Amino acid sequence: MKVLLDTCVWGGVRTELATAGYDVVWTGDWSEDPGDEEILATAYSEGRILVTLDKDFGELAIVRGTSHCGILRLVNLSARQQATVCLRVLELYGNELTSGAIVTAELGRVRIRPPDEA
């Protein structure tokens, strides 16, 4: 599974996901931040699930109808918790995400917005 981590996601998540076998790119490695629209467009063109802390991506997808390959938003998690929750959500809800769902995850709670509602 291919994943694009937004800059706001702890860089250690990249290591954890790569160790688990995911194909991971972290925007924190890019020379500059191209902005949310370009990040989402890159994730879409490369067939990557976008993982972020930023609710603006959901707004781009829902309000503006911007195409995407799934968005996972992590909420109220410490840096270390981000990796654990991200791995668990990708394991449990990877199919929904790759189908274009928007998943919001926090400790003990996951909300899924199916693609037909996005």
C-alpha positions, 0 to 999 in steps of 0.5 A: 500500500502506498502512503503520503505523509503530510509534513505535520505528521511526525517523521517517525511514522514514516519509519514505522510504516516502511518497516511494516512494508508500506511504500511511504513518502513524507512531505517533510523531505521535500525542499518546500511545501507546495500547499495542500492542493498540490500535496493532495494532487500528488497523492492522487497521481501516485495512488497514495493514501494521504495521512495528515493532522490537517482537516483542510484536506477533507474540506478540499475533498468534500466541499471542492470535490478534489480527487483523492485515493483516501485520506486518513486524518489523525486527531489528538495523538502524540507523536508516538501514538500517530504511528501506532494508530496509523498502522492499525487504521491502515491494517483495518481500514486500508480497503476503505481508504484505497476506495476513496474513504475519508477516515478520522482516527483518534485513540479509541474512535474511528469515523469513516466517510465512504467515498460516495458521501465524500 
